Amino acid sequence: MDFSKAWELLKLQQEAMKIKKELENTLIESEINWLVITFNWEMKAEKVEFETNTLISWLSPEQKLALEKAIQDSVNKWVKKSQEVAASKMQWVMWQMWLNIPSGWLPWM
């Protein structure tokens, strides 16, 4: 019995887990005009912060926090929805690839 393919798969799985661990500790900041949004590896906004009060000097500290939270929630909602739309659009293509059905074979295509 040839276990070389199983060994290769195990090695790939171990490498994938190593990369995942590295990514879990990776945060990426996006900054525009004193607004900083920090994203994690899953494209989730971890933190939204105004670095200066210049743009929002008329807001109380509580209002500032509420605005930052609203921006964070909005960004996360957009990311989730965009992933759902992309997955929905790719579902048919992935199904065709899995079944290896040539394009145009089915009458409704």
Contacts in CASP RR format, 6 or more apart in sequence:
PFRMAT RR
TARGET T0000
AUTHOR 0000-0000-0000
METHOD contacts of the structure
MODEL  1
MDFSKAWELLKLQQEAMKIKKELENTLIESEINWLVITFNWEMKAEKVEF
ETNTLISWLSPEQKLALEKAIQDSVNKWVKKSQEVAASKMQWVMWQMWLN
IPSGWLPWM
23 41 0 8 1.000
24 40 0 8 1.000
24 41 0 8 1.000
26 40 0 8 1.000
26 41 0 8 1.000
27 38 0 8 1.000
27 39 0 8 1.000
27 40 0 8 1.000
27 46 0 8 1.000
28 38 0 8 1.000
28 39 0 8 1.000
29 36 0 8 1.000
29 37 0 8 1.000
29 38 0 8 1.000
29 39 0 8 1.000
30 36 0 8 1.000
30 37 0 8 1.000
30 38 0 8 1.000
30 39 0 8 1.000
31 37 0 8 1.000
31 51 0 8 1.000
33 55 0 8 1.000
34 50 0 8 1.000
34 51 0 8 1.000
34 52 0 8 1.000
34 54 0 8 1.000
34 55 0 8 1.000
35 48 0 8 1.000
35 49 0 8 1.000
35 50 0 8 1.000
35 51 0 8 1.000
35 55 0 8 1.000
35 71 0 8 1.000
36 47 0 8 1.000
36 48 0 8 1.000
36 49 0 8 1.000
36 50 0 8 1.000
36 51 0 8 1.000
37 45 0 8 1.000
37 47 0 8 1.000
37 48 0 8 1.000
37 71 0 8 1.000
37 72 0 8 1.000
37 75 0 8 1.000
38 45 0 8 1.000
38 46 0 8 1.000
38 47 0 8 1.000
38 48 0 8 1.000
38 49 0 8 1.000
39 45 0 8 1.000
39 46 0 8 1.000
40 46 0 8 1.000
43 79 0 8 1.000
43 83 0 8 1.000
44 76 0 8 1.000
44 79 0 8 1.000
45 71 0 8 1.000
45 72 0 8 1.000
45 75 0 8 1.000
45 76 0 8 1.000
45 79 0 8 1.000
47 72 0 8 1.000
48 68 0 8 1.000
48 69 0 8 1.000
48 71 0 8 1.000
48 72 0 8 1.000
48 75 0 8 1.000
49 68 0 8 1.000
50 56 0 8 1.000
50 64 0 8 1.000
50 67 0 8 1.000
50 68 0 8 1.000
53 59 0 8 1.000
53 64 0 8 1.000
56 63 0 8 1.000
56 64 0 8 1.000
56 67 0 8 1.000
59 67 0 8 1.000
96 103 0 8 1.000
103 109 0 8 1.000
END
